[in-house]
Amino acid sequence: MGIQGLLPFLKSYVKKKHIEEFHGTTIGVDAMCWMHKGAYACSRELVIGQDTDKFVRFFLKMCELLRYYRIKPIIVFDGEKLPAKAKEDQRRNQVREESRLKALELMQRKESGEAVEEREVASKCEMAIKVTSSMISRLQSALKELSIDFLVAPYEADAQLAYMCRQGWITTAISEDSDLLAYGCPSTFFKMDKYGNGEHIALPCLQVDHAGSEADKLDAPLVPKVKKPEKGKRGKKQSAPKEKSEEGAPDEEGESKAGAAKGKNKGDEMQVQSNLNCWSPEKFAEFCVFCGTDYKEPDTNIKKFGIKTAFTLMCTHSTARGVINWMAEQQKFQDRLPCKGSEYMSRFERIIAVFWHHVVFNPKRGECTSIASSFPLTAAYRVLEDLNLEEVCGVRFGREIALQVAKGELDPRSRQVKTLEPLSFAERRAIDFLLAEKRSEQMDYRVKVALEAEEAKRQAEVEQDHSLREIEQEEVNQVVEPSQKDAAQENQDRELRLLPGDLRKLMEIRNALKKNKVEESKPEPVENHKSKNPFAKKRVATPCHSRTPSVPIPMVKRARAVTPPSVPQTPLIPPEGQRLKDIAAHPRGGSGAKEAAYAVLIQRGFAPQLEDKEKAKLKYFFGSKKTDAPRQEEKVESKLAGWKPRSWEEDEDEERSTVGRNVLSIRNGNNGLWRKSWT
């Protein structure tokens, strides 16, 4: 639908935008575009006549998307069929019916067991999509329940949206039809997806305060007629001699071709912009008609006449009349025209009248008017003589009928009263759930976009830092003193040379170092000392200062061998001001308690005063091992009488029993002492 190839031709004006940029504004929506998009999801159900509401769900989701960004949508529906488009509407209905029958046939063949491609069935179903009055009525009921404003245009919704945008009632129009530009819409949002991304076009020549250059209002050509170079014999082109210039010299290899192509494309875009910016809205509409429209009655198609040729001729001449008059004089264009030049001009005016004088509805006045009223600066140049506008653009509705049609209370085609059935409670709940799901989906999308933008920003910063470091490193490398460069070059040029005797000396040094390394790695011999102590191989004695709890006793790992005697063990001496108590005898200690205590003290590095007998008894624990403990001439007065197992505790006032006497025995006759011990 729309003007053939117009949007790709205007790619220099296209800007990628998100609908969020229109936050807080009012936007008009072409209802038929969104209904067709929603019908694609349920095309099979529509072909077989199955009840479905997928198109309603899609439409309401898109409306909720606009309301999510605080945008007020106004939905505009098509009204009565336009007389100038009657032939095209008849052709489209015929194609839809043929596609529907073909789709049903394919489905029957598939059910019977034949091999049918699913893609072909889906394609035929999509081609058979037709928006019916019942579908429109159901959608309008849902919009009314959700308090979304809608408007039914007298004829085409595209013209109504362009009129409302030029009047300032809406900020932009959402549509998929490029006819909006031919009608003069100053701001259009195309190809909007379910997340709100789209393409925005705002042509300078279609703005409300733009009237075009004075030269465009003349009927005479702007420049003399320019003929293209004719072909010579046998189809060879006669090329003009090339002028040599230093600036235009080609570069080496393919870079010159790529650069020339890029520069040519950029130059073409600049040329398109420079010319379109000076055009008037009327001249742009004439250019669109030359490109090709949906209005096939009457036939205005010119053979081998594309959008680029139309643009070149419109830039050469001021108006479409001048272009048609020039083509009527050219032999090659006379064969391409569908009729004679004089008759072609009348056909052209019938189509251009649709874009210049389309019937629209004025909500403020509540009546129908012409779209030309929204072009106050150039309305005088839209005069078409000898042309009945009602036959082309349709009859204007009366005031009451126009108001009822706009509100959706009256069918614009049958003129019958419409009754919108309200939604049930279950349908309302389903719609509420649907809208909440859409809001959640849009919130997730915004978070995703924010994260992607943050990641892209971080990546750009990393790349920028990397490039700055490379630049700094290059600057450091450049600022090198000449002396350092010379020294580096001298070290690089220096070579290592060996004399005949150097190799022998190096081998001797290597062998000597290797021999020393082997000798150092050998372990020292350990003397085998046999000991009668059965615990000597499992535990290594560790010296300790005292038995007081304040001094921690270090934990020593168990070793399989006794500490070599080659390493002398220096006995520990108690700190100054401290003296170990003498070992006291204990009535329950037995005769070996004192010897065991001496053995522990000697093993921990102390040298107590011992008698010869006591030394002999200790040989059982230590064998013939000699100790370095110094001998003292003083003798111990008693062996075990004064030994006390808990030397750190204070002595209690109780009778000490003699050595070898059991105080608990009754045979000793000391019943009083025995009673005293347990009472």
Secondary structure, DSSP 8 states (H G I E B T S, - for coil): --STTHHHHTTTT-EEEEGGGGTTSEEEEEHHHHHHHHHHTTHHHHHHT----HHHHHHHHHHHHHHHTT-EEEEEE--S--GGGHHHHHHHHHHHHHHHHHHHHHHHHHHTT----HHHHHHHHHHT----HHHHHHHHHHHHHTT-EEEE-SS-HHHHHHHHHHHTSSSEEE-S-THHHHTT-S-EEES--TTSEEEEE--GGGSTT----GGGG-SS-SS-------B-GGG-B--------STT---STTHHHHHHHHHHHHHHHHHHHHHHTT--HHHHHHHHHHH--S--SS----TT--HHHHHHHHHHSSSHHHHHHHHHH-HHHHTTSSS-HHHHHHHHHHHHHHHHS-EEEETTTTEEEEGGGG-TTTGGG---TT--HHHHH-----HHHHHHHHHTSB-TTT--B-------HHHHHHHHHHHHHHHHHHHHHHHHHHHHHHHHHHHHHHHHHHHHHHHHHHHHHHS--HHHHHHHHHHHH------TTHHHHHHHHHHHHHHHHHHHHS---------S-TTTTT------S---TTS--------SS---TTS--------TT---------TTT-TTHHHHHHHHHHHTT------HHHHHHHHHHHTT--------S---S-SSTT--S-TTS---SS----TT--TT-STT--HHHHHHHH-
